[in-house]
Amino acid sequence: MASDIEIIESFLDALWSERGLSNNTLAAYGRDLKALSAWLESKQTDLLSTTHPLLLEYIASRINKGSKTTSMARVISTFRRFYRYQLRERNLTEDPTALIELPKLGKSLPSTLTETEIELLLNAPLIDDAIGLRDRAMLELIYATGLRVSELVSLRYNQLSLQQGVVRVIGKGNKERLVPMGDEAVIWLTKYLDESRAELMTGKGVCDQLFVTRRGSGMTRQAFWYLIKKYAQQSGIKQKLSPHTLRHAFATHLLNHGADLRVVQLLLGHSDLSTTQIYTHVAKARLQSIHQKHHPRG
């Protein structure tokens, strides 16, 4: 009989080939299942032999140790997908997750920045050196397009059309979308390509990623996230940021200025309009704040 690790790897391989999920998503599924497998081993059982009561016991143990509701919703979703796959493959006759309900999640509004804070953030890099110019171009592009950080750092030359002012993005599930960049982003990208990138790559060989480091290698999600936090601190931005903060700002500011929700959905690459609708709550909250502040009876 195959080990739990082999069963998990087979499941992840199937997900990758069927759905084209991102490496980060697959890694999260793998961590959730390996953690469950290790716990089940302490109970002298394994993934394909576990029961509904044992899964409930595991979930309860995670909650008692302080796991957040959002984390447990993701974990249960992973388990559901895993055991439904095992049913389809006829490795099981019953689904032990069938009666386990997802915890109810309240709608949390995404953190975003005001337009003034965005201006401060974009102006934070010192553009008199190659690194600062690269950082300015990255910040301008991600705010202008609403790209995910993973989409930004994985961009290649052939995904850009500076002449047409669009970028071809490979999003979740390997879905492609064309996103306009806007004049400012095109200006800063052109300056980066003309003045900065060649300097960073001198004597470093070849790298086909658009944005590169001093070592001549491609930028990573972690490195860019560090840069956002650094420039936010320099700009005096106090609120807690997330890797998606500029993406949230992109969507919120479009809606504040009258953009159609379905257009924003297409630009963000959301497959479901309901995912985009959270931003209408952010825009509504912003309008209410403005009304209360400026209307004589607000």
Backbone as CSV, one residue per row, in Angstrom:
resi,resn,N_x,N_y,N_z,CA_x,CA_y,CA_z,C_x,C_y,C_z
1,MET,0.839,-1.198,0.000,0.000,0.000,0.000,0.878,1.253,0.000
2,ALA,0.445,2.265,-0.740,1.214,3.508,-0.824,1.215,4.231,0.516
3,SER,2.325,4.926,0.797,2.415,5.709,2.026,1.590,6.984,1.903
4,ASP,1.351,7.638,3.043,0.614,8.903,3.026,1.310,9.943,2.137
5,ILE,2.638,9.996,2.228,3.381,10.983,1.438,3.175,10.731,-0.050
6,GLU,3.227,9.474,-0.468,3.014,9.133,-1.880,1.591,9.476,-2.316
7,ILE,0.622,9.225,-1.433,-0.780,9.530,-1.741,-0.977,11.038,-1.898
8,ILE,-0.342,11.807,-1.008,-0.445,13.274,-1.084,0.183,13.784,-2.373
9,GLU,1.368,13.286,-2.711,2.060,13.727,-3.923,1.248,13.403,-5.169
10,SER,0.624,12.228,-5.177,-0.215,11.840,-6.318,-1.412,12.780,-6.459
11,PHE,-2.017,13.141,-5.340,-3.145,14.083,-5.326,-2.718,15.457,-5.852
12,LEU,-1.568,15.953,-5.386,-1.084,17.267,-5.826,-0.738,17.262,-7.307
13,ASP,-0.150,16.170,-7.784,0.159,16.062,-9.219,-1.123,16.117,-10.052
14,ALA,-2.171,15.451,-9.564,-3.451,15.444,-10.283,-4.056,16.836,-10.310
15,LEU,-3.984,17.547,-9.179,-4.511,18.917,-9.130,-3.768,19.823,-10.098
16,TRP,-2.461,19.682,-10.127,-1.640,20.530,-11.001,-2.000,20.300,-12.467
17,SER,-2.160,19.042,-12.870,-2.442,18.739,-14.273,-3.884,19.073,-14.653
18,GLU,-4.823,18.890,-13.709,-6.235,19.126,-14.014,-6.602,20.603,-13.986
19,ARG,-6.081,21.323,-12.992,-6.552,22.687,-12.728,-5.489,23.761,-12.908
20,GLY,-4.228,23.362,-13.039,-3.173,24.347,-13.221,-3.043,25.296,-12.047
21,LEU,-3.196,24.770,-10.807,-3.109,25.627,-9.626,-1.679,26.126,-9.435
22,SER,-1.551,27.247,-8.748,-0.231,27.834,-8.525,0.578,26.967,-7.569
23,ASN,1.907,27.113,-7.633,2.795,26.374,-6.733,2.507,26.711,-5.278
24,ASN,2.153,27.965,-4.999,1.851,28.366,-3.612,0.612,27.658,-3.080
25,THR,-0.424,27.551,-3.929,-1.650,26.859,-3.519,-1.382,25.380,-3.276
26,LEU,-0.639,24.760,-4.187,-0.323,23.343,-4.039,0.521,23.100,-2.785
27,ALA,1.450,24.018,-2.518,2.287,23.871,-1.321,1.435,23.954,-0.056
28,ALA,0.432,24.847,-0.053,-0.465,24.974,1.111,-1.274,23.699,1.307
29,TYR,-1.786,23.121,0.208,-2.507,21.842,0.305,-1.601,20.764,0.888
30,GLY,-0.360,20.722,0.394,0.579,19.716,0.864,0.857,19.855,2.356
31,ARG,1.057,21.090,2.835,1.312,21.303,4.267,0.140,20.868,5.124
32,ASP,-1.081,21.213,4.683,-2.279,20.838,5.447,-2.410,19.321,5.564
33,LEU,-2.183,18.632,4.464,-2.362,17.174,4.451,-1.240,16.461,5.207
34,LYS,-0.030,16.977,5.108,1.090,16.362,5.837,0.930,16.555,7.344
35,ALA,0.402,17.714,7.744,0.145,17.951,9.176,-0.910,16.978,9.694
36,LEU,-1.962,16.764,8.908,-2.997,15.798,9.294,-2.406,14.391,9.359
37,SER,-1.596,14.033,8.369,-0.994,12.703,8.331,-0.146,12.446,9.572
38,ALA,0.652,13.446,9.966,1.501,13.279,11.152,0.655,13.089,12.406
39,TRP,-0.445,13.847,12.514,-1.333,13.719,13.676,-1.995,12.341,13.687
40,LEU,-2.430,11.870,12.521,-3.086,10.566,12.436,-2.128,9.432,12.784
41,GLU,-0.862,9.634,12.427,0.142,8.611,12.766,0.235,8.429,14.277
42,SER,0.089,9.534,15.009,0.117,9.436,16.476,-1.105,8.687,17.003
43,LYS,-2.130,8.559,16.170,-3.343,7.822,16.535,-3.361,6.421,15.923
44,GLN,-2.187,5.996,15.401,-2.026,4.680,14.764,-2.968,4.458,13.576
45,THR,-3.135,5.507,12.788,-3.928,5.346,11.566,-3.318,6.212,10.466
46,ASP,-3.981,6.280,9.305,-3.422,7.036,8.184,-4.539,7.746,7.430
47,LEU,-4.177,8.439,6.355,-5.127,9.293,5.636,-6.312,8.521,5.074
48,LEU,-6.069,7.353,4.525,-7.154,6.609,3.888,-7.933,5.736,4.868
49,SER,-7.473,5.676,6.119,-8.172,4.864,7.118,-8.872,5.710,8.170
50,THR,-8.707,7.027,8.077,-9.273,7.883,9.115,-10.799,7.909,9.045
51,THR,-11.394,8.453,10.080,-12.859,8.496,10.187,-13.321,9.924,10.427
52,HIS,-14.626,10.101,10.289,-15.235,11.407,10.553,-14.948,11.893,11.972
53,PRO,-15.120,11.054,13.014,-14.825,11.525,14.372,-13.364,11.927,14.569
54,LEU,-12.439,11.193,13.939,-11.028,11.540,14.080,-10.718,12.883,13.424
55,LEU,-11.314,13.132,12.278,-11.102,14.425,11.624,-11.656,15.560,12.481
56,LEU,-12.815,15.351,13.071,-13.382,16.370,13.970,-12.464,16.611,15.167
57,GLU,-11.881,15.543,15.682,-10.958,15.666,16.821,-9.721,16.482,16.418
58,TYR,-9.223,16.218,15.209,-8.050,16.958,14.726,-8.383,18.444,14.573
59,ILE,-9.529,18.737,13.967,-9.930,20.139,13.771,-10.100,20.834,15.114
60,ALA,-10.708,20.140,16.072,-10.890,20.715,17.409,-9.543,20.994,18.071
61,SER,-8.579,20.098,17.859,-7.259,20.292,18.468,-6.573,21.521,17.888
62,ARG,-6.764,21.745,16.583,-6.167,22.928,15.945,-6.797,24.215,16.483
63,ILE,-8.109,24.194,16.639,-8.821,25.374,17.155,-8.396,25.663,18.586
64,ASN,-8.253,24.603,19.384,-7.844,24.782,20.780,-6.439,25.354,20.899
65,LYS,-5.624,25.124,19.872,-4.256,25.658,19.876,-4.191,27.075,19.305
66,GLY,-5.366,27.613,18.924,-5.405,29.008,18.508,-5.490,29.256,17.017
67,SER,-5.741,28.218,16.210,-5.875,28.430,14.758,-7.067,29.336,14.473
68,LYS,-6.895,30.254,13.535,-7.950,31.202,13.193,-9.032,30.527,12.363
69,THR,-10.212,31.129,12.374,-11.338,30.597,11.605,-11.010,30.519,10.119
70,THR,-10.343,31.562,9.614,-9.997,31.558,8.186,-9.037,30.427,7.851
71,SER,-8.089,30.163,8.753,-7.136,29.072,8.525,-7.848,27.728,8.523
72,MET,-8.752,27.536,9.453,-9.455,26.261,9.534,-10.405,26.062,8.356
73,ALA,-10.983,27.152,7.848,-11.832,27.039,6.655,-11.002,26.525,5.482
74,ARG,-9.759,27.048,5.342,-8.886,26.590,4.274,-8.503,25.125,4.462
75,VAL,-8.178,24.748,5.713,-7.786,23.368,6.010,-8.917,22.399,5.672
76,ILE,-10.128,22.713,6.103,-11.274,21.834,5.839,-11.532,21.747,4.340
77,SER,-11.393,22.861,3.645,-11.566,22.857,2.188,-10.541,21.942,1.527
78,THR,-9.298,21.966,2.027,-8.265,21.064,1.514,-8.660,19.614,1.728
79,PHE,-9.119,19.305,2.936,-9.507,17.927,3.238,-10.655,17.479,2.344
80,ARG,-11.629,18.341,2.154,-12.766,17.986,1.292,-12.299,17.625,-0.113
81,ARG,-11.454,18.477,-0.667,-10.978,18.239,-2.030,-10.179,16.933,-2.100
82,PHE,-9.359,16.699,-1.096,-8.534,15.496,-1.065,-9.404,14.239,-1.021
83,TYR,-10.384,14.214,-0.116,-11.181,12.984,0.044,-12.171,12.786,-1.098
84,ARG,-12.649,13.849,-1.698,-13.499,13.683,-2.887,-12.691,13.122,-4.055
85,TYR,-11.434,13.524,-4.137,-10.552,12.952,-5.170,-10.349,11.459,-4.916
86,GLN,-10.150,11.083,-3.650,-9.955,9.665,-3.340,-11.201,8.842,-3.668
87,LEU,-12.383,9.436,-3.468,-13.619,8.755,-3.862,-13.675,8.537,-5.368
88,ARG,-13.344,9.572,-6.135,-13.354,9.454,-7.601,-12.372,8.396,-8.084
89,GLU,-11.249,8.305,-7.387,-10.229,7.321,-7.762,-10.544,5.928,-7.209
90,ARG,-11.633,5.828,-6.467,-12.088,4.568,-5.866,-11.092,4.009,-4.855
91,ASN,-10.389,4.916,-4.207,-9.517,4.505,-3.103,-10.293,4.466,-1.795
92,LEU,-11.488,5.071,-1.791,-12.374,5.077,-0.631,-13.797,4.813,-1.082
93,THR,-14.631,4.349,-0.167,-16.054,4.161,-0.471,-16.916,5.198,0.248
94,GLU,-16.346,5.869,1.256,-17.066,6.912,1.987,-16.164,8.123,2.181
95,ASP,-16.773,9.308,2.195,-16.039,10.550,2.390,-16.135,10.958,3.865
96,PRO,-15.014,10.912,4.615,-15.076,11.258,6.048,-15.327,12.741,6.310
97,THR,-15.264,13.569,5.261,-15.533,15.007,5.446,-16.961,15.382,5.094
98,ALA,-17.776,14.390,4.714,-19.110,14.680,4.159,-19.979,15.510,5.096
99,LEU,-19.874,15.299,6.396,-20.744,15.997,7.350,-20.014,17.108,8.103
100,ILE,-18.833,17.457,7.650,-18.078,18.528,8.300,-18.387,19.838,7.593
101,GLU,-18.889,20.808,8.338,-19.255,22.090,7.751,-18.111,23.089,7.863
102,LEU,-18.015,23.932,6.849,-17.042,25.017,6.903,-17.479,26.046,7.935
103,PRO,-16.555,26.595,8.710,-16.940,27.655,9.662,-17.444,28.880,8.926
104,LYS,-18.409,29.553,9.511,-18.951,30.754,8.878,-17.946,31.897,9.018
105,LEU,-17.664,32.542,7.898,-16.695,33.632,7.878,-17.401,34.955,7.670
106,GLY,-17.095,35.925,8.501,-17.588,37.270,8.263,-16.809,37.895,7.120
107,LYS,-17.422,38.811,6.403,-16.725,39.474,5.304,-15.763,40.512,5.863
108,SER,-14.476,40.252,5.664,-13.485,41.232,6.123,-13.105,42.118,4.952
109,LEU,-13.094,43.409,5.204,-12.741,44.342,4.141,-11.235,44.329,3.928
110,PRO,-10.795,44.265,2.671,-9.358,44.256,2.413,-8.712,45.569,2.814
111,SER,-7.480,45.481,3.328,-6.763,46.703,3.675,-6.352,47.414,2.393
112,THR,-6.454,48.722,2.398,-6.105,49.486,1.204,-5.454,50.787,1.634
113,LEU,-5.075,51.600,0.683,-4.438,52.879,0.944,-5.231,53.986,0.267
114,THR,-5.179,55.181,0.842,-5.803,56.325,0.183,-4.958,56.723,-1.019
115,GLU,-5.522,57.572,-1.862,-4.767,58.033,-3.031,-3.559,58.871,-2.612
116,THR,-3.698,59.605,-1.526,-2.560,60.385,-1.004,-1.446,59.453,-0.531
117,GLU,-1.817,58.387,0.182,-0.811,57.426,0.657,-0.131,56.716,-0.510
118,ILE,-0.901,56.427,-1.552,-0.313,55.797,-2.743,0.734,56.721,-3.357
119,GLU,0.417,57.993,-3.452,1.382,58.960,-4.018,2.663,58.974,-3.191
120,LEU,2.538,58.975,-1.876,3.707,58.949,-1.008,4.531,57.686,-1.230
121,LEU,3.837,56.549,-1.348,4.523,55.276,-1.537,5.255,55.229,-2.874
122,LEU,4.585,55.682,-3.948,5.198,55.647,-5.272,6.418,56.557,-5.356
123,ASN,6.391,57.641,-4.606,7.497,58.599,-4.646,8.624,58.264,-3.673
124,ALA,8.474,57.193,-2.906,9.460,56.869,-1.879,10.818,56.420,-2.433
125,PRO,10.892,55.582,-3.488,12.208,55.144,-3.972,13.039,56.315,-4.502
126,LEU,14.336,56.288,-4.202,15.255,57.282,-4.742,15.666,56.822,-6.143
127,ILE,15.325,57.618,-7.144,15.462,57.150,-8.529,16.795,57.531,-9.160
128,ASP,17.768,57.928,-8.321,19.062,58.283,-8.881,20.012,57.091,-8.957
129,ASP,19.520,55.897,-8.618,20.332,54.702,-8.841,19.474,53.602,-9.454
130,ALA,20.119,52.527,-9.913,19.431,51.474,-10.667,18.372,50.769,-9.830
131,ILE,18.668,50.532,-8.556,17.716,49.830,-7.692,16.485,50.678,-7.436
132,GLY,16.681,51.952,-7.126,15.547,52.831,-6.875,14.661,52.974,-8.085
133,LEU,15.275,53.055,-9.278,14.497,53.175,-10.508,13.703,51.902,-10.768
134,ARG,14.328,50.757,-10.495,13.606,49.483,-10.633,12.410,49.441,-9.681
135,ASP,12.637,49.840,-8.433,11.553,49.781,-7.443,10.410,50.720,-7.818
136,ARG,10.737,51.904,-8.320,9.685,52.845,-8.740,8.870,52.229,-9.878
137,ALA,9.547,51.603,-10.844,8.842,50.986,-11.975,7.937,49.856,-11.508
138,MET,8.394,49.064,-10.548,7.579,47.959,-10.039,6.344,48.473,-9.311
139,LEU,6.540,49.490,-8.459,5.414,50.044,-7.718,4.391,50.693,-8.652
140,GLU,4.886,51.426,-9.639,3.989,52.065,-10.610,3.193,51.013,-11.380
141,LEU,3.867,49.940,-11.776,3.194,48.920,-12.588,2.147,48.159,-11.783
142,ILE,2.464,47.784,-10.549,1.514,46.983,-9.776,0.288,47.815,-9.394
143,TYR,0.486,49.107,-9.112,-0.663,49.953,-8.796,-1.481,50.251,-10.051
144,ALA,-0.824,50.390,-11.193,-1.532,50.717,-12.436,-2.330,49.541,-12.979
145,THR,-1.945,48.319,-12.616,-2.560,47.136,-13.223,-3.311,46.245,-12.239
146,GLY,-3.033,46.393,-10.944,-3.677,45.518,-9.972,-3.180,44.089,-10.006
147,LEU,-1.967,43.870,-10.495,-1.419,42.515,-10.567,-1.210,41.932,-9.169
148,ARG,-1.306,40.619,-9.067,-0.846,39.944,-7.867,0.680,40.056,-7.821
149,VAL,1.255,40.009,-6.621,2.712,40.112,-6.507,3.389,38.990,-7.286
150,SER,2.833,37.770,-7.215,3.421,36.648,-7.948,3.379,36.890,-9.453
151,GLU,2.318,37.546,-9.942,2.219,37.863,-11.367,3.244,38.921,-11.766
152,LEU,3.457,39.883,-10.878,4.406,40.960,-11.163,5.825,40.427,-11.287
153,VAL,6.273,39.660,-10.300,7.680,39.237,-10.291,7.969,38.186,-11.351
154,SER,6.942,37.508,-11.857,7.176,36.484,-12.877,7.069,37.021,-14.303
155,LEU,6.825,38.328,-14.468,6.691,38.902,-15.806,7.953,38.716,-16.636
156,ARG,7.756,38.429,-17.935,8.840,38.337,-18.901,8.701,39.470,-19.913
157,TYR,9.795,39.705,-20.660,9.785,40.749,-21.683,8.608,40.605,-22.649
158,ASN,8.376,39.359,-23.107,7.384,39.164,-24.163,5.952,39.344,-23.689
159,GLN,5.762,39.650,-22.392,4.420,39.906,-21.880,4.076,41.398,-21.891
160,LEU,5.071,42.228,-22.241,4.870,43.673,-22.269,4.720,44.185,-23.691
161,SER,3.840,45.149,-23.874,3.795,45.929,-25.109,3.761,47.398,-24.694
162,LEU,4.952,48.008,-24.615,5.018,49.413,-24.204,4.357,50.312,-25.236
163,GLN,4.434,49.900,-26.501,3.831,50.716,-27.565,2.321,50.765,-27.433
164,GLN,1.717,49.626,-27.131,0.264,49.575,-26.969,-0.168,49.881,-25.537
165,GLY,0.780,49.865,-24.612,0.454,50.173,-23.221,-0.324,49.081,-22.518
166,VAL,-0.029,47.813,-22.822,-0.729,46.701,-22.173,0.276,45.654,-21.716
167,VAL,-0.140,44.866,-20.733,0.664,43.751,-20.258,-0.193,42.497,-20.327
168,ARG,0.410,41.402,-20.797,-0.293,40.113,-20.880,0.059,39.320,-19.629
169,VAL,-0.954,39.044,-18.825,-0.735,38.443,-17.511,-1.158,36.982,-17.534
170,ILE,-0.326,36.124,-16.954,-0.680,34.717,-16.761,-1.114,34.577,-15.311
171,GLY,-2.412,34.447,-15.083,-2.939,34.432,-13.725,-3.192,33.041,-13.189
172,LYS,-4.060,32.951,-12.185,-4.381,31.664,-11.566,-5.003,30.732,-12.599
173,GLY,-4.657,29.442,-12.495,-5.171,28.468,-13.443,-4.626,28.669,-14.850
174,ASN,-3.484,29.371,-14.970,-2.857,29.652,-16.269,-3.776,30.428,-17.201
175,LYS,-4.706,31.198,-16.639,-5.589,32.020,-17.462,-4.886,33.322,-17.829
176,GLU,-5.014,33.699,-19.092,-4.387,34.931,-19.564,-5.391,36.076,-19.583
177,ARG,-4.871,37.266,-19.311,-5.698,38.463,-19.462,-4.797,39.619,-19.899
178,LEU,-5.364,40.550,-20.646,-4.653,41.752,-21.068,-5.087,42.902,-20.176
179,VAL,-4.108,43.603,-19.602,-4.405,44.697,-18.686,-3.690,45.955,-19.169
180,PRO,-4.415,47.070,-19.329,-3.751,48.325,-19.697,-2.867,48.822,-18.561
181,MET,-1.735,49.451,-18.925,-0.768,49.892,-17.915,-0.905,51.363,-17.552
182,GLY,-1.388,52.176,-18.466,-1.454,53.612,-18.198,-0.135,54.293,-18.515
183,ASP,-0.205,55.602,-18.769,0.961,56.349,-19.237,2.088,56.393,-18.218
184,GLU,1.751,56.615,-16.939,2.803,56.735,-15.929,3.618,55.453,-15.811
185,ALA,2.929,54.322,-15.775,3.640,53.043,-15.656,4.517,52.809,-16.882
186,VAL,4.020,53.141,-18.062,4.810,52.973,-19.286,6.067,53.841,-19.229
187,ILE,5.924,55.081,-18.755,7.085,55.991,-18.652,8.149,55.404,-17.731
188,TRP,7.745,54.906,-16.566,8.718,54.395,-15.605,9.301,53.057,-16.044
189,LEU,8.504,52.232,-16.699,9.032,50.984,-17.241,10.071,51.255,-18.318
190,THR,9.788,52.230,-19.175,10.733,52.585,-20.240,12.049,53.078,-19.640
191,LYS,11.966,53.923,-18.611,13.177,54.418,-17.959,13.956,53.261,-17.319
192,TYR,13.250,52.351,-16.671,13.904,51.192,-16.050,14.630,50.351,-17.095
193,LEU,13.944,50.076,-18.208,14.549,49.235,-19.245,15.711,49.937,-19.939
194,ASP,15.594,51.238,-20.138,16.640,51.984,-20.847,17.856,52.276,-19.968
195,GLU,17.625,52.514,-18.678,18.697,53.029,-17.836,19.156,52.080,-16.731
196,SER,18.254,51.233,-16.246,18.534,50.506,-15.012,18.826,49.026,-15.209
197,ARG,18.015,48.351,-16.006,18.132,46.895,-16.070,19.487,46.445,-16.617
198,ALA,19.959,47.104,-17.681,21.247,46.723,-18.260,22.370,46.871,-17.237
199,GLU,22.289,47.932,-16.418,23.301,48.131,-15.377,23.267,47.008,-14.351
200,LEU,22.068,46.603,-13.948,21.935,45.523,-12.971,22.411,44.184,-13.520
201,MET,22.307,44.002,-14.851,22.657,42.721,-15.470,24.093,42.668,-15.978
202,THR,24.834,43.764,-15.907,26.197,43.791,-16.440,27.065,42.706,-15.793
203,GLY,27.604,41.826,-16.644,28.473,40.754,-16.173,27.778,39.659,-15.406
204,LYS,26.427,39.618,-15.467,25.672,38.645,-14.656,25.073,37.506,-15.494
205,GLY,25.294,37.492,-16.795,24.685,36.451,-17.612,23.325,36.869,-18.130
206,VAL,22.401,35.912,-18.202,21.095,36.157,-18.807,19.985,35.815,-17.809
207,CYS,18.969,36.662,-17.759,17.766,36.389,-16.957,16.575,36.901,-17.753
208,ASP,15.579,36.039,-17.961,14.448,36.472,-18.786,13.328,37.122,-17.976
209,GLN,13.470,37.166,-16.632,12.478,37.899,-15.845,12.676,39.394,-16.054
210,LEU,11.564,40.125,-16.057,11.615,41.555,-16.323,12.343,42.308,-15.216
211,PHE,12.014,41.999,-13.967,12.597,42.717,-12.838,13.674,41.858,-12.176
212,VAL,14.875,42.427,-12.045,16.024,41.657,-11.566,16.670,42.332,-10.357
213,THR,17.491,41.561,-9.639,18.202,42.032,-8.454,19.628,42.442,-8.829
214,ARG,20.363,42.904,-7.837,21.777,43.248,-8.057,22.589,42.042,-8.520
215,ARG,22.145,40.843,-8.117,22.877,39.623,-8.483,22.545,39.150,-9.895
216,GLY,21.615,39.833,-10.548,21.237,39.441,-11.897,20.210,38.337,-11.950
217,SER,19.605,38.013,-10.802,18.542,36.994,-10.766,17.187,37.687,-10.688
218,GLY,16.132,36.922,-10.936,14.795,37.497,-10.908,14.348,37.857,-9.504
219,MET,13.534,38.904,-9.409,12.951,39.284,-8.118,12.024,38.185,-7.617
220,THR,11.919,38.061,-6.295,11.006,37.093,-5.688,9.852,37.827,-5.002
221,ARG,8.788,37.092,-4.696,7.647,37.668,-3.984,8.084,38.224,-2.636
222,GLN,8.937,37.445,-1.946,9.359,37.852,-0.611,10.178,39.149,-0.658
223,ALA,11.063,39.252,-1.670,11.903,40.447,-1.781,11.055,41.679,-2.074
224,PHE,10.056,41.542,-2.955,9.221,42.692,-3.280,8.336,43.077,-2.107
225,TRP,7.848,42.089,-1.366,7.034,42.369,-0.180,7.860,43.140,0.846
226,TYR,9.141,42.772,0.988,10.026,43.508,1.898,10.159,44.967,1.447
227,LEU,10.276,45.182,0.133,10.410,46.543,-0.394,9.163,47.380,-0.113
228,ILE,7.990,46.781,-0.277,6.751,47.521,-0.005,6.732,47.986,1.450
229,LYS,7.060,47.092,2.361,7.055,47.449,3.781,8.088,48.541,4.076
230,LYS,9.265,48.431,3.442,10.313,49.429,3.673,9.863,50.809,3.202
231,TYR,9.310,50.877,1.988,8.898,52.176,1.450,7.685,52.731,2.179
232,ALA,6.799,51.859,2.651,5.647,52.325,3.441,6.124,52.962,4.738
233,GLN,7.107,52.333,5.370,7.656,52.886,6.606,8.316,54.237,6.346
234,GLN,9.073,54.332,5.248,9.716,55.593,4.896,8.694,56.689,4.610
235,SER,7.533,56.278,4.091,6.487,57.244,3.724,5.624,57.653,4.895
236,GLY,5.842,57.034,6.053,5.044,57.362,7.233,3.679,56.707,7.238
237,ILE,3.502,55.660,6.443,2.218,54.939,6.398,2.162,54.001,7.599
238,LYS,1.178,54.191,8.459,1.115,53.483,9.737,0.339,52.174,9.669
239,GLN,-0.648,52.111,8.773,-1.534,50.953,8.797,-0.820,49.674,8.379
240,LYS,-1.366,48.568,8.828,-0.806,47.258,8.505,-1.061,46.941,7.029
241,LEU,-0.008,46.553,6.329,-0.130,46.259,4.909,-0.120,44.753,4.681
242,SER,-0.591,44.353,3.506,-0.510,42.962,3.071,0.106,42.953,1.685
243,PRO,0.570,41.774,1.200,1.128,41.732,-0.152,0.127,42.184,-1.222
244,HIS,-1.168,42.146,-0.889,-2.203,42.534,-1.860,-2.635,43.999,-1.707
245,THR,-1.981,44.768,-0.845,-2.460,46.112,-0.546,-2.585,46.981,-1.795
246,LEU,-1.580,46.952,-2.675,-1.642,47.784,-3.881,-2.699,47.270,-4.853
247,ARG,-2.914,45.976,-4.874,-3.994,45.401,-5.700,-5.348,45.876,-5.182
248,HIS,-5.508,45.876,-3.852,-6.752,46.371,-3.266,-6.948,47.853,-3.574
249,ALA,-5.868,48.624,-3.488,-5.963,50.056,-3.771,-6.356,50.291,-5.229
250,PHE,-5.773,49.534,-6.128,-6.103,49.621,-7.556,-7.608,49.460,-7.777
251,ALA,-8.181,48.389,-7.200,-9.599,48.104,-7.403,-10.484,49.154,-6.734
252,THR,-10.140,49.514,-5.502,-10.955,50.477,-4.755,-10.962,51.840,-5.418
253,HIS,-9.794,52.294,-5.875,-9.710,53.617,-6.488,-10.434,53.658,-7.835
254,LEU,-10.393,52.560,-8.586,-11.165,52.500,-9.831,-12.656,52.670,-9.543
255,LEU,-13.146,51.924,-8.549,-14.575,52.005,-8.223,-14.945,53.376,-7.668
256,ASN,-14.052,53.963,-6.874,-14.314,55.308,-6.348,-14.457,56.334,-7.465
257,HIS,-13.785,56.080,-8.578,-13.837,57.019,-9.701,-14.832,56.583,-10.779
258,GLY,-15.727,55.645,-10.432,-16.843,55.333,-11.313,-16.679,54.150,-12.239
259,ALA,-15.637,53.330,-12.057,-15.443,52.174,-12.938,-16.548,51.150,-12.716
260,ASP,-16.901,50.429,-13.777,-17.901,49.362,-13.702,-17.300,48.144,-12.991
261,LEU,-18.096,47.495,-12.124,-17.607,46.368,-11.340,-17.110,45.228,-12.227
262,ARG,-17.810,44.992,-13.349,-17.404,43.884,-14.215,-16.080,44.176,-14.923
263,VAL,-15.829,45.442,-15.199,-14.537,45.813,-15.780,-13.425,45.540,-14.769
264,VAL,-13.656,45.915,-13.513,-12.673,45.659,-12.462,-12.454,44.153,-12.299
265,GLN,-13.525,43.379,-12.397,-13.415,41.924,-12.325,-12.469,41.398,-13.400
266,LEU,-12.632,41.857,-14.626,-11.781,41.415,-15.728,-10.325,41.828,-15.514
267,LEU,-10.128,43.058,-15.049,-8.764,43.548,-14.839,-8.053,42.773,-13.738
268,LEU,-8.784,42.398,-12.693,-8.191,41.645,-11.593,-8.011,40.174,-11.919
269,GLY,-8.731,39.680,-12.928,-8.644,38.264,-13.267,-9.457,37.380,-12.357
270,HIS,-10.542,37.937,-11.763,-11.429,37.137,-10.925,-12.376,36.331,-11.812
271,SER,-12.503,35.044,-11.539,-13.420,34.222,-12.331,-14.867,34.436,-11.894
272,ASP,-15.060,34.877,-10.664,-16.413,35.048,-10.111,-16.603,36.506,-9.679
273,LEU,-17.707,37.105,-10.112,-17.976,38.507,-9.774,-18.104,38.713,-8.273
274,SER,-18.574,37.690,-7.556,-18.759,37.837,-6.103,-17.425,38.114,-5.400
275,THR,-16.322,37.617,-5.971,-15.002,37.881,-5.387,-14.672,39.358,-5.488
276,THR,-15.094,39.992,-6.573,-14.804,41.408,-6.799,-15.715,42.302,-5.968
277,GLN,-16.902,41.798,-5.625,-17.899,42.642,-4.961,-17.465,43.137,-3.589
278,ILE,-16.477,42.502,-2.971,-15.988,42.974,-1.675,-15.508,44.404,-1.791
279,TYR,-15.009,44.792,-2.975,-14.473,46.146,-3.139,-15.575,47.205,-3.167
280,THR,-16.793,46.795,-3.494,-17.885,47.767,-3.445,-18.140,48.201,-2.007
281,HIS,-17.896,47.286,-1.056,-18.054,47.638,0.359,-16.986,48.641,0.777
282,VAL,-15.764,48.457,0.255,-14.686,49.389,0.568,-15.011,50.769,0.006
283,ALA,-15.466,50.800,-1.252,-15.804,52.072,-1.895,-16.970,52.747,-1.163
284,LYS,-17.964,51.940,-0.765,-19.116,52.493,-0.041,-18.676,53.093,1.295
285,ALA,-17.787,52.378,1.991,-17.294,52.879,3.272,-16.550,54.191,3.083
286,ARG,-15.800,54.284,1.988,-15.063,55.512,1.700,-16.025,56.670,1.425
287,LEU,-17.069,56.424,0.646,-18.046,57.467,0.336,-18.771,57.936,1.594
288,GLN,-19.098,56.981,2.468,-19.769,57.348,3.713,-18.863,58.213,4.587
289,SER,-17.576,57.886,4.592,-16.619,58.658,5.374,-16.524,60.093,4.857
290,ILE,-16.480,60.220,3.525,-16.416,61.549,2.909,-17.676,62.351,3.245
291,HIS,-18.846,61.681,3.158,-20.126,62.340,3.441,-20.162,62.848,4.885
292,GLN,-19.761,61.989,5.811,-19.790,62.364,7.219,-18.837,63.510,7.515
293,LYS,-17.712,63.536,6.821,-16.707,64.557,7.076,-17.072,65.912,6.481
294,HIS,-17.722,65.915,5.316,-17.915,67.172,4.590,-19.344,67.680,4.549
295,HIS,-20.333,66.802,4.764,-21.717,67.265,4.699,-22.098,67.911,6.032
296,PRO,-22.816,69.046,5.969,-23.171,69.749,7.212,-24.011,68.914,8.160
297,ARG,-24.737,67.911,7.632,-25.524,67.031,8.499,-25.025,65.592,8.406
298,GLY,-23.737,65.444,8.111,-23.163,64.101,7.923,-23.051,63.304,9.222
